[in-house]
Amino acid sequence: MQDADEIDPGEPLQALANFEQEASRNLIVQIRRSIQRRTTVGQLAAFSVCIPLLMLKEFLSVLITRPDPRNSRKGGTHGEEAS
């Protein structure tokens, strides 16, 4: 393989150099809007997936960590058995 210094790109084509133009302001605005639109859609999609998963996780944690109803007694004193 040859190094980049050894490759000769040749003379630039004068006909192609004449086609160079500045990008219009409208093109830049359209590109920026397109990027913002795609970013917004991506954030909404992530939000619509993450929130239901977080709620499911919270519901499962409530079910798993709930106190055992057989061990909790109303009106009983601590350390004594109820009759």
N, C-alpha and C positions, 0 to 999 in steps of 0.2 A: 504494500500500500504506500502511496505517496503522501508526503506531508502537505499541509495546506499551503505552505510557502512555495512549494515546487509546482503547484497547479497554476497554469496561466489562464485567467479567464478571458483573455483577448480584449480587443477594443470594444468599448460600449457601443451599442447600436444607436446612432443618432436619431433614427426614425422613432424609436421607442422612447427616447429621452424627451421628445417633443410632446408626448401624450401626458406628461406629468401635470396633475391638477390638484388643487387644494380640495379637501373634503368640504362639502357644504355644511352650513350650520344645521340644516334640517336633518341631514344624515346622522350627525352626532347626537341630536336630540332623539331621533328614532331609535338609535342603538341603545342609548341610555334608558329609554322607556322600556324597550324590550328586555334589557337586563333586569330592571326593577320589577317588571311584571313576572318574569321567571323566578326571581328571588321570592316575591310575595307568594306565588303559588307553591313554591317549595316549602316555605314556612308554614303556610296553611295546611298543607298535606302532612307535614311532620306533627303539627299541633293536633290535627284530627286523628292521628294514630296514637300519639303519646298520651293524650288525656284519657281516653277510654282504658288504656292499659294501666295508667296510674290509678284510676278509680277501681278497677278490678283488683289491683294489688292491695289497695287500702281496705276494700271489703273482705278480701281473704285474710288480711292481717287481723281485722276485727274478729272474724270467725275463729281464727286460730288462737288468739290471745284472750278471748273472753273468759271470765271466771267460771269455774265449775259450779252449777247451781246446787249441787248436793253438799258442798262444803260451806256455803254461806247460809247463815240462819238469821232470821229477823228476831230481834228481841232477846236473843240469847246472850249470856255474858261470856267474856273471853276466858277460855281455859276450863270452863265447866260444861258438862254435858246437859242438854235439855231433856226434860222428862217427857 
